[in-house]
Amino acid sequence: MDKSLVVQSKLCIDDYCSLKINNGIVYYIQKNGSKTILVSNENKVTLSSYGQISLVQNKKLIGKKGSGDKYIAKCNSDSGIINIYDSNNKIAYYYPDQNINYLSNNNALIENTQLCTDGYCCLEINNGNVYYIQKNGSKNTIGYNENKITLSAYGQISLVKNKIY
């Protein structure tokens, strides 16, 4: 499911819609219903990796990269990737970098040095080796001699001892 706004659609939560594209004009809608035109002649609105609003055709980004937000990582058992969510529980980044149309909102568990959800584990530390585990079960090594994995302020996976993002 593509999360973009295209042609004539709105970005809404409950009874409030904050962003609308109609006949190529992108509007920001305030809570009181008043509208501000962000840009004209647009055909697609998406979100950047850092949660910025991206006006695709006009090549314009709105908003700044987050620097102080708390990020969490969750396995996506449907697509076999790692989703990284911001403090609003919105996807900010995913590993490995790829274009996908469907992103899961499954909750994750971290147990026994593995990042897991349901029956699928996507990240593992074993004897200092860090592995990314693909959906088919094959593993790619992404770090050696490591004792701690965290997330950076920008939602990157941080191998702390090796200082790798």
C-alpha positions as semicolon CSV with decimal commas, in nm:
position;residue;x (nm);y (nm);z (nm)
1;M;0,000;0,000;0,000
2;D;0,160;0,327;-0,112
3;K;0,142;0,593;0,159
4;S;0,173;0,880;-0,093
5;L;-0,091;1,140;-0,161
6;V;-0,174;1,143;-0,531
7;V;-0,422;1,328;-0,754
8;Q;-0,712;1,401;-0,515
9;S;-0,652;1,266;-0,166
10;K;-0,611;1,376;0,195
11;L;-0,385;1,289;0,487
12;C;-0,622;1,243;0,782
13;I;-0,642;1,117;1,137
14;D;-0,982;1,067;1,300
15;D;-1,191;1,367;1,192
16;Y;-0,899;1,598;1,109
17;C;-0,724;1,622;0,771
18;S;-0,397;1,816;0,766
19;L;-0,274;1,781;0,408
20;K;-0,470;1,774;0,084
21;I;-0,381;1,758;-0,285
22;N;-0,650;1,865;-0,533
23;N;-0,604;1,944;-0,903
24;G;-0,228;1,980;-0,855
25;I;-0,253;2,221;-0,560
26;V;-0,120;2,105;-0,222
27;Y;-0,288;2,257;0,084
28;Y;-0,198;2,251;0,452
29;I;-0,524;2,249;0,650
30;Q;-0,519;2,394;1,000
31;K;-0,726;2,246;1,280
32;N;-0,979;2,530;1,241
33;G;-1,030;2,440;0,873
34;S;-0,840;2,727;0,712
35;K;-0,609;2,631;0,425
36;T;-0,262;2,744;0,320
37;I;-0,134;2,666;-0,031
38;L;0,204;2,493;-0,010
39;V;0,264;2,455;-0,384
40;S;0,084;2,442;-0,719
41;N;0,144;2,205;-1,012
42;E;0,214;1,894;-0,802
43;N;0,121;1,531;-0,867
44;K;0,260;1,341;-0,568
45;V;0,330;1,405;-0,200
46;T;0,535;1,160;0,007
47;L;0,741;1,161;0,326
48;S;1,123;1,163;0,324
49;S;1,331;0,920;0,531
50;Y;1,345;1,179;0,808
51;G;0,974;1,251;0,813
52;Q;0,986;1,564;0,600
53;I;0,699;1,629;0,359
54;S;0,829;1,577;0,006
55;L;0,661;1,751;-0,287
56;V;0,793;1,513;-0,552
57;Q;0,736;1,695;-0,881
58;N;0,855;2,029;-0,738
59;K;1,154;1,863;-0,564
60;K;1,078;2,049;-0,242
61;L;1,112;1,927;0,117
62;I;0,914;2,079;0,404
63;G;1,039;2,035;0,760
64;K;1,376;1,971;0,919
65;K;1,549;1,643;0,993
66;G;1,465;1,523;1,341
67;S;1,756;1,532;1,582
68;G;1,616;1,475;1,927
69;D;1,337;1,227;1,865
70;K;1,338;0,881;2,018
71;Y;1,345;0,609;1,753
72;I;1,252;0,243;1,789
73;A;1,315;-0,049;1,556
74;K;1,062;-0,321;1,479
75;C;1,080;-0,622;1,253
76;N;0,850;-0,626;0,955
77;S;0,763;-0,994;0,927
78;D;0,558;-0,936;0,611
79;S;0,839;-0,780;0,407
80;G;1,143;-0,916;0,588
81;I;1,296;-0,578;0,674
82;I;1,355;-0,359;0,980
83;N;1,120;-0,064;1,022
84;I;1,248;0,228;1,230
85;Y;0,974;0,442;1,386
86;D;0,995;0,795;1,525
87;S;0,847;0,911;1,856
88;N;0,504;0,944;1,690
89;N;0,515;0,575;1,589
90;K;0,554;0,672;1,223
91;I;0,809;0,497;1,000
92;A;1,118;0,718;0,968
93;Y;1,361;0,471;0,804
94;Y;1,400;0,106;0,718
95;Y;1,691;-0,133;0,667
96;P;1,805;-0,236;0,415
97;D;1,732;0,069;0,200
98;Q;1,473;-0,022;-0,063
99;N;1,151;0,088;-0,226
100;I;0,858;-0,108;-0,090
101;N;0,488;-0,042;-0,111
102;Y;0,373;-0,217;0,204
103;L;0,502;-0,151;0,556
104;S;0,381;-0,349;0,854
105;N;0,287;-0,202;1,191
106;N;0,353;-0,525;1,382
107;N;0,494;-0,487;1,731
108;A;0,843;-0,620;1,795
109;L;1,009;-0,799;2,084
110;I;1,379;-0,788;2,169
111;E;1,483;-1,116;2,327
112;N;1,809;-1,306;2,354
113;T;2,001;-1,045;2,152
114;Q;1,758;-1,071;1,863
115;L;1,512;-0,818;1,726
116;C;1,198;-1,021;1,655
117;T;0,829;-1,012;1,584
118;D;0,602;-1,314;1,564
119;G;0,813;-1,596;1,413
120;Y;1,065;-1,374;1,234
121;C;1,389;-1,226;1,371
122;C;1,565;-0,966;1,158
123;L;1,869;-0,857;1,363
124;E;2,096;-1,070;1,580
125;I;2,417;-1,040;1,786
126;N;2,595;-1,371;1,836
127;N;2,945;-1,397;1,985
128;G;3,016;-1,038;1,885
129;N;2,898;-1,082;1,525
130;V;2,603;-0,871;1,409
131;Y;2,375;-1,023;1,145
132;Y;2,089;-0,890;0,936
133;I;1,854;-1,188;0,881
134;Q;1,657;-1,192;0,558
135;K;1,302;-1,326;0,533
136;N;1,431;-1,650;0,377
137;G;1,657;-1,708;0,678
138;S;1,990;-1,624;0,517
139;K;2,219;-1,394;0,716
140;N;2,439;-1,103;0,613
141;T;2,714;-0,995;0,850
142;I;2,702;-0,622;0,920
143;G;2,958;-0,605;1,204
144;Y;3,218;-0,797;1,405
145;N;3,347;-0,778;1,764
146;E;3,039;-0,585;1,878
147;N;2,872;-0,572;2,217
148;K;2,595;-0,316;2,177
149;I;2,350;-0,200;1,911
150;T;2,148;0,119;1,948
151;L;1,970;0,362;1,718
152;S;2,114;0,702;1,632
153;A;1,909;1,020;1,661
154;Y;1,830;0,987;1,290
155;G;1,705;0,630;1,320
156;Q;2,018;0,461;1,186
157;I;2,128;0,128;1,332
158;S;2,439;0,207;1,538
159;L;2,707;-0,056;1,609
160;V;2,842;0,125;1,916
161;K;3,183;-0,035;1,969
162;N;3,268;-0,029;1,597
163;K;3,129;0,326;1,552
164;I;2,939;0,219;1,237
165;Y;2,598;0,353;1,133
